[in-house]
Amino acid sequence: MNPFHLAFPVDDLEAARKFYQDDLGCTLGRESENWIDFNLKGHQIVAHLKPEEVSKAHTSGVDGDAVPVRHFGLVLEWSEWEELGDRLKAAGREFIIEPKVRFKGKAGEQGTFFLLDPAGNALEFKTFKDMGQLFARD
């Protein structure tokens, strides 16, 4: 799979560094006084200091939850997903949607959780017992 590249606004680069490096386990790439590259499991994500672009994401209903429409994240193996959720809980990070299984007994059944970075960007981390269900339809 080819790595993706995603750039997003933040209002505090040091807060972003702590969250992405310490809490999510990203390694650092290049950086300047205006941006930081992070390696998110082989994908390049870039936090750009742009406070005027930071805004709260609107939500949409998905399986009974108010899911932030604008979000990004990763699909992880089940054990990695559980480990990350535990690490974030231990770090005192607040979830906007706690770790749970969504679409139980249906196509696309998955473990998921959502949280916000310090700038309010929404992230989702999900997993499947059967990765073949990633694009499954009813």
DSSP file (Angstrom, degrees, kcal/mol; ACC not computed):
  #  RESIDUE AA STRUCTURE BP1 BP2  ACC     N-H-->O    O-->H-N    N-H-->O    O-->H-N    TCO  KAPPA ALPHA  PHI   PSI    X-CA   Y-CA   Z-CA
    1    1 A M              0   0    0      0, 0.0     0, 0.0     0, 0.0     0, 0.0   0.000 360.0 360.0 360.0 136.0    0.0    0.0    0.0
    2    2 A N        -     0   0    0      1,-0.1     2,-0.1    41,-0.0    41,-0.0  -0.533 360.0-109.8 -76.7 143.6    1.3    3.4   -0.9
    3    3 A P        -     0   0    0      0, 0.0     2,-0.2     0, 0.0    40,-0.1  -0.435  30.9-136.0 -70.1 147.2    1.7    5.9    2.0
    4    4 A F        -     0   0    0     -2,-0.1    40,-1.9     2,-0.0     2,-0.4  -0.625   6.6-140.9 -97.6 164.3   -0.7    8.8    2.1
    5    5 A H  E     +a   44   0A   0     -2,-0.2     2,-0.4    38,-0.2    40,-0.2  -0.992  21.4 175.7-124.3 131.4    0.2   12.5    2.8
    6    6 A L  E     -a   45   0A   0     38,-2.2    40,-2.7    -2,-0.4     2,-0.4  -0.992  11.1-166.0-139.5 129.6   -2.1   14.7    4.8
    7    7 A A  E     +a   46   0A   0     -2,-0.4    40,-0.2    38,-0.2    30,-0.0  -0.920  15.8 172.0-112.9 142.1   -1.6   18.3    6.0
    8    8 A F  E     -a   47   0A   0     38,-2.5    40,-2.9    -2,-0.4     2,-0.2  -0.981  30.6-103.8-149.0 154.9   -3.7   19.9    8.7
    9    9 A P  E     +a   48   0A   0      0, 0.0     2,-0.3     0, 0.0    40,-0.2  -0.532  32.4 178.3 -85.2 147.9   -3.8   23.1   10.7
   10   10 A V  E     -a   49   0A   0     38,-2.4    40,-2.5    -2,-0.2    43,-0.2  -0.948  27.3-147.6-137.3 161.5   -2.9   23.4   14.4
   11   11 A D  S    S+     0   0    0     -2,-0.3     2,-0.3     1,-0.3    38,-0.1   0.421  90.6  34.5-107.7  -0.7   -2.7   26.3   16.7
   12   12 A D     >  -     0   0    0      1,-0.1     4,-2.1    38,-0.1    -1,-0.3  -0.800  59.9-165.5-155.9 106.7    0.3   25.1   18.8
   13   13 A L  H  > S+     0   0    0     -2,-0.3     4,-2.8     1,-0.2     5,-0.1   0.861  91.8  52.2 -64.7 -36.5    3.1   23.2   17.3
   14   14 A E  H  > S+     0   0    0      2,-0.2     4,-2.3     1,-0.2    -1,-0.2   0.889 109.7  48.6 -69.7 -37.2    4.6   22.0   20.6
   15   15 A A  H  > S+     0   0    0      2,-0.2     4,-2.3     1,-0.2    -1,-0.2   0.902 113.1  48.9 -65.2 -40.0    1.2   20.7   21.8
   16   16 A A  H  X S+     0   0    0     -4,-2.1     4,-2.9     2,-0.2     5,-0.4   0.928 109.5  52.4 -63.6 -44.9    0.9   18.9   18.4
   17   17 A R  H  X>S+     0   0    0     -4,-2.8     4,-2.6     1,-0.2     5,-0.7   0.938 110.7  47.3 -56.3 -48.5    4.4   17.5   18.8
   18   18 A K  I  X>S+     0   0    0     -4,-2.3     4,-1.6     3,-0.2     5,-1.4   0.935 116.0  44.2 -60.6 -47.3    3.6   16.1   22.2
   19   19 A F  I  X>S+     0   0    0     -4,-2.3     5,-2.1     3,-0.2     4,-0.8   0.966 120.4  37.4 -63.3 -54.3    0.4   14.5   21.1
   20   20 A Y  I  <5S+     0   0    0     -4,-2.9     6,-2.8     3,-0.2    -2,-0.2   0.879 127.7  34.3 -71.5 -37.3    1.6   13.0   17.8
   21   21 A Q  I  X5S+     0   0    0     -4,-2.6     4,-0.6    -5,-0.4    -3,-0.2   0.954 129.8  28.4 -81.8 -53.4    5.0   11.9   19.1
   22   22 A D  I  <<S+     0   0    0     -4,-1.6    -3,-0.2    -5,-0.7    -2,-0.1   0.932 130.6  31.7 -78.4 -46.4    4.4   11.0   22.7
   23   23 A D  I  <<S+     0   0    0     -5,-1.4    -3,-0.2    -4,-0.8    -4,-0.1   0.916 130.6  31.2 -82.6 -43.5    0.7    9.9   22.7
   24   24 A L  T  4<S-     0   0    0     -5,-2.1    -3,-0.2    -6,-0.2    -4,-0.1   0.640 101.3-124.8 -91.0 -14.1    0.4    8.4   19.2
   25   25 A G     <  +     0   0    0     -4,-0.6    -4,-0.2    -6,-0.3    16,-0.1   0.697  50.6 159.7  81.6  18.5    4.0    7.2   18.9
   26   26 A C        -     0   0    0     -6,-2.8     2,-0.3    -7,-0.2    -1,-0.2  -0.429  35.3-131.8 -70.4 147.7    4.8    9.0   15.6
   27   27 A T  E     -B   39   0A   0     12,-1.3    12,-2.9    -2,-0.1     2,-0.3  -0.690  26.9-107.6 -94.2 158.1    8.4    9.6   14.7
   28   28 A L  E     +B   38   0A   0     -2,-0.3    10,-0.2    10,-0.2     2,-0.1  -0.600  34.0 178.1 -88.4 144.5    9.5   13.1   13.6
   29   29 A G  E     -     0   0A   0      8,-2.6    -1,-0.1     1,-0.4    10,-0.0  -0.058  53.6 -27.3-110.5-140.8   10.5   14.0   10.1
   30   30 A R  E     +     0   0A   0     -2,-0.1     7,-3.0     6,-0.1    -1,-0.4  -0.280  65.2 179.1 -71.5 162.6   11.5   17.5    8.9
   31   31 A E  E     -B   36   0A   0      5,-0.2     2,-0.2    -3,-0.1     5,-0.2  -0.990  16.8-176.8-159.4 161.1   10.3   20.6   10.6
   32   32 A S        -     0   0    0      3,-2.7     3,-0.2    -2,-0.3     0, 0.0  -0.742  55.3 -82.0-140.2-170.5   10.5   24.4   10.6
   33   33 A E  S    S+     0   0    0     -2,-0.2   -20,-0.1     1,-0.2     3,-0.1   0.593 130.1  42.1 -75.1  -7.0    9.0   27.1   12.9
   34   34 A N  S    S+     0   0    0      1,-0.2    15,-3.2    14,-0.1     2,-0.3   0.530 120.0  17.5-115.3  -9.8    5.8   26.7   10.9
   35   35 A W  E     - C   0  48A   0     13,-0.2    -3,-2.7    -3,-0.2     2,-0.4  -0.993  51.6-151.9-159.5 159.4    5.3   23.0   10.4
   36   36 A I  E     -BC  31  47A   0     11,-1.8    11,-2.3    -2,-0.3     2,-0.4  -0.993  14.8-143.0-137.7 129.2    6.3   19.5   11.6
   37   37 A D  E     - C   0  46A   0     -7,-3.0    -8,-2.6    -2,-0.4     2,-0.4  -0.752  20.7-168.0 -85.2 136.4    6.3   16.2    9.6
   38   38 A F  E     -BC  28  45A   0      7,-3.0     7,-2.3    -2,-0.4     2,-0.8  -0.965  20.6-135.6-124.2 145.5    5.2   13.1   11.5
   39   39 A N  E     -BC  27  44A   0    -12,-2.9   -12,-1.3    -2,-0.4     2,-1.0  -0.888  20.5-172.2 -98.1 105.8    5.6    9.5   10.4
   40   40 A L  E >  S- C   0  43A   0      3,-3.0     3,-1.2    -2,-0.8   -14,-0.1  -0.780  75.1 -45.9-101.5  87.4    2.2    7.9   11.3
   41   41 A K  T 3  S-     0   0    0     -2,-1.0    -1,-0.2     1,-0.3     3,-0.1   0.888 122.9 -37.4  52.6  44.9    3.0    4.2   10.7
   42   42 A G  T 3  S+     0   0    0      1,-0.3     2,-0.4   -39,-0.1    -1,-0.3   0.383 118.0 111.0  92.5  -3.3    4.6    5.0    7.3
   43   43 A H  E <   - C   0  40A   0     -3,-1.2    -3,-3.0   -40,-0.1     2,-0.7  -0.844  66.4-127.3-105.6 142.6    2.2    7.8    6.3
   44   44 A Q  E     +aC   5  39A   0    -40,-1.9   -38,-2.2    -2,-0.4     2,-0.4  -0.788  30.7 174.1 -94.3 113.6    3.3   11.4    6.2
   45   45 A I  E     -aC   6  38A   0     -7,-2.3    -7,-3.0    -2,-0.7     2,-0.5  -0.943  13.0-157.9-116.1 143.2    1.1   13.8    8.2
   46   46 A V  E     -aC   7  37A   0    -40,-2.7   -38,-2.5    -2,-0.4     2,-0.6  -0.967   8.1-152.6-130.3 119.6    2.1   17.4    8.5
   47   47 A A  E     -aC   8  36A   0    -11,-2.3   -11,-1.8    -2,-0.5     2,-0.5  -0.810  17.3-163.5 -88.5 118.7    0.9   19.8   11.2
   48   48 A H  E     -aC   9  35A   0    -40,-2.9   -38,-2.4    -2,-0.6     2,-0.9  -0.898  23.2-122.8-105.3 129.5    1.0   23.4    9.9
   49   49 A L  E     +a   10   0A   0    -15,-3.2   -38,-0.2    -2,-0.5    -2,-0.0  -0.594  60.3 134.4 -70.5 105.5    0.8   26.3   12.4
   50   50 A K    >>  +     0   0    0    -40,-2.5     3,-2.5    -2,-0.9     4,-0.6  -0.482  25.6 177.4-154.7  70.6   -2.3   28.1   11.1
   51   51 A P  G >4 S+     0   0    0      0, 0.0     3,-1.1     0, 0.0   -40,-0.1   0.804  79.4  61.2 -53.4 -34.2   -4.5   29.0   14.1
   52   52 A E  G 34 S+     0   0    0      1,-0.2   -41,-0.1   -42,-0.1    -2,-0.0   0.661 102.2  53.3 -70.6 -12.7   -7.0   30.8   11.9
   53   53 A E  G <4 S+     0   0    0     -3,-2.5     2,-0.3   -43,-0.2    -1,-0.2   0.573  84.1 104.5 -93.2 -11.9   -7.7   27.5   10.1
   54   54 A V    <<  +     0   0    0     -3,-1.1     2,-0.3    -4,-0.6    66,-0.1  -0.554  45.8 153.9 -74.8 128.0   -8.4   25.6   13.3
   55   55 A S        -     0   0    0     -2,-0.3     2,-0.3    64,-0.1    -2,-0.0  -0.988  47.7 -93.2-151.5 158.1  -12.2   24.9   13.7
   56   56 A K        -     0   0    0     -2,-0.3     2,-0.2     1,-0.1    65,-0.1  -0.538  44.9-119.5 -73.9 134.2  -14.5   22.4   15.4
   57   57 A A        -     0   0    0     63,-0.5     2,-0.1    -2,-0.3    -1,-0.1  -0.482  21.3-125.6 -74.2 141.7  -15.6   19.6   13.2
   58   58 A H        -     0   0    0     -2,-0.2    11,-3.3    10,-0.1    12,-0.5  -0.483  29.3-130.0 -78.6 158.6  -19.3   19.2   12.5
   59   59 A T  E     -D   68   0B   0      9,-0.3     2,-0.3    -2,-0.1     7,-0.1  -0.734  16.8-163.4-115.7 161.8  -20.8   15.8   13.2
   60   60 A S  E     -D   67   0B   0      7,-2.3     7,-2.6    -2,-0.3     2,-0.4  -0.985  34.0-102.1-138.1 145.4  -23.0   13.3   11.4
   61   61 A G  E     +D   66   0B   0     -2,-0.3     2,-0.4     5,-0.2     5,-0.2  -0.551  41.9 170.2 -74.1 126.0  -24.9   10.4   12.9
   62   62 A V  E >  S-D   65   0B   0      3,-2.5     3,-2.0    -2,-0.4    -2,-0.0  -0.947  71.0 -28.1-137.1 115.0  -23.3    6.9   12.4
   63   63 A D  T 3  S-     0   0    0     -2,-0.4    40,-0.1     1,-0.3     3,-0.1   0.850 127.8 -44.7  48.8  42.3  -24.6    3.9   14.2
   64   64 A G  T 3  S+     0   0    0      1,-0.3     2,-0.3     0, 0.0    -1,-0.3   0.452 118.2 105.4  87.4   0.9  -25.9    6.0   17.1
   65   65 A D  E <  S-D   62   0B   0     -3,-2.0    -3,-2.5    -5,-0.1     2,-1.1  -0.837  73.5-122.6-114.3 152.0  -22.8    8.2   17.5
   66   66 A A  E     -D   61   0B   0     -2,-0.3    -5,-0.2    -5,-0.2    -3,-0.0  -0.788  39.8-167.0 -89.2  94.4  -22.1   11.8   16.6
   67   67 A V  E     -D   60   0B   0     -7,-2.6    -7,-2.3    -2,-1.1     2,-0.2  -0.699  25.2-114.1 -89.3 129.7  -19.1   11.2   14.4
   68   68 A P  E     -D   59   0B   0      0, 0.0    -9,-0.3     0, 0.0   -10,-0.1  -0.459  21.3-147.6 -60.9 126.9  -16.9   14.2   13.3
   69   69 A V  S    S+     0   0    0    -11,-3.3     2,-0.9    -2,-0.2   -10,-0.1   0.940  87.4  56.0 -64.3 -47.6  -17.4   14.5    9.6
   70   70 A R  S    S+     0   0    0    -12,-0.5    52,-0.6    -3,-0.0     2,-0.3  -0.777  81.1 122.6 -89.7 108.2  -13.8   15.8    9.0
   71   71 A H  E     -e  122   0C   0     -2,-0.9     2,-0.3    50,-0.1    52,-0.2  -0.977  36.7-162.9-156.2 165.0  -11.4   13.3   10.5
   72   72 A F  E     +e  123   0C   0     50,-1.5    52,-2.0    -2,-0.3     2,-0.3  -0.932  24.6 127.4-144.5 168.6   -8.5   11.1    9.7
   73   73 A G  E     -e  124   0C   0     -2,-0.3     2,-0.3    50,-0.3    52,-0.2  -0.964  44.0 -77.1 172.7-157.4   -6.8    8.0   11.2
   74   74 A L  E     -e  125   0C   0     50,-1.0    52,-2.3    -2,-0.3     2,-0.6  -0.929  19.8-128.9-134.6 155.4   -5.7    4.5   10.7
   75   75 A V  E     -e  126   0C   0     -2,-0.3     2,-0.2    50,-0.2    52,-0.2  -0.949  41.0-174.7-100.3 121.4   -7.0    1.0   10.4
   76   76 A L  E     -e  127   0C   0     50,-3.1    52,-0.5    -2,-0.6     2,-0.1  -0.718  32.5 -92.6-115.0 161.4   -4.9   -1.1   12.8
   77   77 A E     >  -     0   0    0     -2,-0.2     4,-2.5    50,-0.1     3,-0.2  -0.431  49.7-106.4 -64.1 152.7   -4.6   -4.8   13.7
   78   78 A W  H  > S+     0   0    0     50,-0.4     4,-2.4     1,-0.2     5,-0.2   0.889 119.4  47.9 -55.0 -46.6   -6.9   -5.6   16.6
   79   79 A S  H  > S+     0   0    0      1,-0.2     4,-2.3     2,-0.2    -1,-0.2   0.882 112.4  49.5 -65.2 -37.6   -4.1   -5.9   19.2
   80   80 A E  H  > S+     0   0    0     -3,-0.2     4,-2.7     2,-0.2    -1,-0.2   0.896 110.2  51.9 -65.1 -40.2   -2.5   -2.6   18.0
   81   81 A W  H  X S+     0   0    0     -4,-2.5     4,-2.4     2,-0.2    -2,-0.2   0.927 111.6  45.5 -62.3 -46.8   -5.9   -0.9   18.3
   82   82 A E  H  X S+     0   0    0     -4,-2.4     4,-2.4     2,-0.2    -2,-0.2   0.914 113.2  50.8 -63.0 -42.9   -6.4   -2.1   21.8
   83   83 A E  H  X S+     0   0    0     -4,-2.3     4,-2.5     2,-0.2    -2,-0.2   0.912 111.2  47.6 -62.3 -44.1   -2.8   -1.2   22.8
   84   84 A L  H  X S+     0   0    0     -4,-2.7     4,-2.7     2,-0.2     5,-0.2   0.927 111.3  50.8 -64.4 -44.7   -3.2    2.4   21.4
   85   85 A G  H  X S+     0   0    0     -4,-2.4     4,-2.1     1,-0.2    -2,-0.2   0.916 112.3  47.1 -58.3 -43.6   -6.6    2.8   23.1
   86   86 A D  H  X S+     0   0    0     -4,-2.4     4,-2.5     2,-0.2    -1,-0.2   0.904 111.8  50.6 -64.4 -41.7   -5.0    1.7   26.4
   87   87 A R  H  X S+     0   0    0     -4,-2.5     4,-1.7     1,-0.2    -2,-0.2   0.903 111.0  48.4 -64.1 -41.2   -2.0    4.0   25.9
   88   88 A L  H  <>S+     0   0    0     -4,-2.7     5,-2.5     2,-0.2     4,-0.3   0.891 111.4  49.8 -67.3 -38.8   -4.2    7.0   25.2
   89   89 A K  H ><5S+     0   0    0     -4,-2.1     3,-1.6    -5,-0.2    -2,-0.2   0.932 110.6  50.2 -61.7 -45.3   -6.4    6.3   28.3
   90   90 A A  H 3<5S+     0   0    0     -4,-2.5    -1,-0.2     1,-0.3    -2,-0.2   0.815 106.7  55.5 -63.1 -31.0   -3.2    6.0   30.4
   91   91 A A  T 3<5S-     0   0    0     -4,-1.7    -1,-0.3    -5,-0.2    -2,-0.2   0.491 118.6-114.0 -79.6  -3.2   -2.0    9.4   29.0
   92   92 A G  T < 5 +     0   0    0     -3,-1.6     2,-0.2    -4,-0.3    -3,-0.2   0.658  59.4 159.6  80.6  15.8   -5.3   10.9   30.2
   93   93 A R      < -     0   0    0     -5,-2.5     2,-0.4    -6,-0.2    -1,-0.3  -0.520  36.7-130.8 -73.9 138.6   -6.6   11.6   26.7
   94   94 A E        -     0   0    0     -2,-0.2    22,-0.6    22,-0.1     2,-0.3  -0.756  15.0-142.3 -92.0 132.7  -10.3   12.1   26.4
   95   95 A F  E     -F  115   0C   0     -2,-0.4    20,-0.3    20,-0.2     3,-0.3  -0.711  10.3-158.8 -89.7 142.1  -12.2   10.2   23.8
   96   96 A I  E    S+     0   0C   0     18,-1.9     2,-0.4     1,-0.4    19,-0.2   0.723  98.4  22.4 -88.6 -24.6  -15.1   11.8   21.9
   97   97 A I  E    S-F  114   0C   0     17,-1.5    17,-2.1   -32,-0.1    -1,-0.4  -0.923  94.8-133.9-134.8 113.8  -16.3    8.3   21.1
   98   98 A E  E     -     0   0C   0     -2,-0.4    14,-0.1    -3,-0.3    17,-0.0  -0.166  41.9 -75.3 -61.1 155.7  -14.9    5.7   23.5
   99   99 A P  E    S+     0   0C   0      0, 0.0     2,-0.3     0, 0.0    14,-0.2  -0.323  75.2 144.1 -54.1 129.2  -13.5    2.4   22.2
  100  100 A K  E     -F  112   0C   0     12,-2.1    12,-2.7    -3,-0.1     2,-0.5  -0.963  53.2-101.1-158.4 168.1  -16.4    0.3   21.0
  101  101 A V  E     -F  111   0C   0     -2,-0.3     3,-0.3    10,-0.2     2,-0.3  -0.910  39.0-162.4-101.1 127.8  -17.5   -2.2   18.4
  102  102 A R  E     +F  110   0C   0      8,-3.4     8,-2.1    -2,-0.5     3,-0.1  -0.779  65.2  19.9-110.0 152.7  -19.7   -0.7   15.7
  103  103 A F  S >  S-     0   0    0     -2,-0.3     3,-2.4     6,-0.2    -1,-0.2   0.863  82.5-158.0  59.0  41.4  -22.1   -2.4   13.3
  104  104 A K  T 3  S+     0   0    0     -3,-0.3    -1,-0.2     1,-0.3     3,-0.1  -0.230  71.6   3.0 -53.8 129.3  -22.2   -5.6   15.4
  105  105 A G  T 3  S+     0   0    0      1,-0.3    -1,-0.3    -3,-0.1     2,-0.2   0.528 115.0 100.8  73.0   6.8  -23.3   -8.6   13.4
  106  106 A K  S X  S-     0   0    0     -3,-2.4     3,-1.5    -4,-0.1    -1,-0.3  -0.694  87.3 -74.1-116.9 169.7  -23.4   -6.6   10.2
  107  107 A A  T 3  S+     0   0    0      1,-0.3    31,-0.1    -2,-0.2    -1,-0.1  -0.407 120.4  25.4 -58.9 136.1  -21.1   -6.2    7.2
  108  108 A G  T 3  S+     0   0    0      1,-0.2    -1,-0.3    29,-0.1    -6,-0.1   0.657  78.8 178.1  82.2  16.1  -18.2   -4.0    8.3
  109  109 A E    <   +     0   0    0     -3,-1.5     2,-0.3    -6,-0.1    20,-0.3  -0.298  18.1 166.0 -52.5 133.2  -18.3   -4.8   12.0
  110  110 A Q  E     -F  102   0C   0     -8,-2.1    -8,-3.4    18,-0.1     2,-0.4  -0.991  43.8-119.4-153.0 153.1  -15.4   -2.9   13.5
  111  111 A G  E     +FG 101 127C   0     16,-2.2    16,-2.2    -2,-0.3     2,-0.3  -0.796  45.6 169.4 -88.3 140.9  -13.7   -1.6   16.6
  112  112 A T  E     +FG 100 126C   0    -12,-2.7   -12,-2.1    -2,-0.4     2,-0.3  -0.994  20.3 175.9-150.7 152.4  -13.5    2.2   16.6
  113  113 A F  E     - G   0 125C   0     12,-1.4    12,-2.3    -2,-0.3     2,-0.3  -0.962  12.6-153.9-153.2 154.5  -12.6    5.2   18.8
  114  114 A F  E     +FG  97 124C   0    -17,-2.1   -18,-1.9    -2,-0.3   -17,-1.5  -0.947  17.0 163.2-126.6 145.5  -12.4    8.9   18.2
  115  115 A L  E     -FG  95 123C   0      8,-1.9     8,-2.9    -2,-0.3     2,-0.4  -0.959  30.7-117.4-150.3 168.1  -10.4   11.6   19.9
  116  116 A L  E     - G   0 122C   0    -22,-0.6     6,-0.2    -2,-0.3   -22,-0.1  -0.850  20.0-131.5-107.7 144.2   -9.3   15.2   19.2
  117  117 A D    >   -     0   0    0      4,-2.5     3,-2.2    -2,-0.4  -101,-0.1  -0.354  47.0 -87.3 -78.3 174.9   -5.7   16.4   18.9
  118  118 A P  T 3  S+     0   0    0      0, 0.0    -1,-0.1     0, 0.0  -102,-0.1   0.742 131.0  52.1 -60.1 -22.1   -4.9   19.5   20.9
  119  119 A A  T 3  S-     0   0    0      2,-0.1   -64,-0.1  -110,-0.1  -103,-0.0   0.479 123.2-103.0 -89.9  -3.2   -6.0   21.8   18.0
  120  120 A G    <   +     0   0    0     -3,-2.2   -63,-0.5     1,-0.3     2,-0.3   0.538  69.3 149.5  93.7   7.1   -9.4   20.0   17.8
  121  121 A N        -     0   0    0   -112,-0.1    -4,-2.5   -65,-0.1     2,-0.3  -0.612  45.0-128.3 -72.8 131.4   -8.6   17.9   14.7
  122  122 A A  E     -eG  71 116C   0    -52,-0.6   -50,-1.5    -2,-0.3     2,-0.4  -0.639  25.4-170.9 -86.8 136.9  -10.6   14.6   14.9
  123  123 A L  E     -eG  72 115C   0     -8,-2.9    -8,-1.9    -2,-0.3     2,-0.4  -0.973   5.8-161.4-125.9 141.4   -8.9   11.3   14.6
  124  124 A E  E     -eG  73 114C   0    -52,-2.0   -50,-1.0    -2,-0.4     2,-0.5  -0.978   2.5-169.2-121.1 136.2  -10.4    7.8   14.2
  125  125 A F  E     +eG  74 113C   0    -12,-2.3   -12,-1.4    -2,-0.4     2,-0.3  -0.995  18.8 172.4-121.7 128.6   -8.6    4.6   14.9
  126  126 A K  E     -eG  75 112C   0    -52,-2.3   -50,-3.1    -2,-0.5     2,-0.3  -0.848  14.2-171.0-134.6 168.1  -10.4    1.4   13.8
  127  127 A T  E     -eG  76 111C   0    -16,-2.2   -16,-2.2    -2,-0.3     2,-0.4  -0.972  10.1-148.3-153.6 161.0   -9.9   -2.3   13.5
  128  128 A F        -     0   0    0    -52,-0.5   -50,-0.4    -2,-0.3     3,-0.3  -0.997  17.8-144.7-134.2 138.0  -11.6   -5.3   12.0
  129  129 A K  S    S+     0   0    0     -2,-0.4     2,-0.5   -20,-0.3    -1,-0.1   0.852 108.5  34.8 -63.9 -33.1  -11.5   -8.9   13.3
  130  130 A D  S >  S-     0   0    0    -21,-0.3     3,-2.7     1,-0.1    -1,-0.3  -0.927  74.6-162.1-123.5 103.2  -11.6   -9.7    9.5
  131  131 A M  G >  S+     0   0    0     -2,-0.5     3,-1.7     1,-0.3     4,-0.2   0.705  87.2  75.3 -60.4 -18.1   -9.7   -7.1    7.5
  132  132 A G  G 3  S+     0   0    0      1,-0.3     3,-0.4     2,-0.1    -1,-0.3   0.619  85.3  65.8 -65.9 -11.5  -11.7   -8.4    4.5
  133  133 A Q  G X   +     0   0    0     -3,-2.7     3,-1.4     1,-0.2    -1,-0.3   0.445  68.7 102.6 -87.8  -1.6  -14.7   -6.5    5.9
  134  134 A L  T <  S+     0   0    0     -3,-1.7    -1,-0.2     1,-0.3    -2,-0.1   0.868 100.0  18.1 -52.0 -42.9  -13.0   -3.1    5.4
  135  135 A F  T 3  S+     0   0    0     -3,-0.4    -1,-0.3    -4,-0.2    -2,-0.1   0.105  94.2 144.7-115.8  21.1  -15.1   -2.3    2.3
  136  136 A A    <   -     0   0    0     -3,-1.4     2,-0.3     2,-0.1    -3,-0.1  -0.257  31.7-157.3 -63.9 146.5  -17.9   -4.9    3.0
  137  137 A R              0   0    0      1,-0.0   -29,-0.1   -31,-0.0    -2,-0.1  -0.892 360.0 360.0-121.2 153.6  -21.4   -4.0    2.0
  138  138 A D              0   0    0     -2,-0.3    -2,-0.1   -31,-0.1    -1,-0.0   0.487 360.0 360.0 -68.4 360.0  -24.7   -5.3    3.3
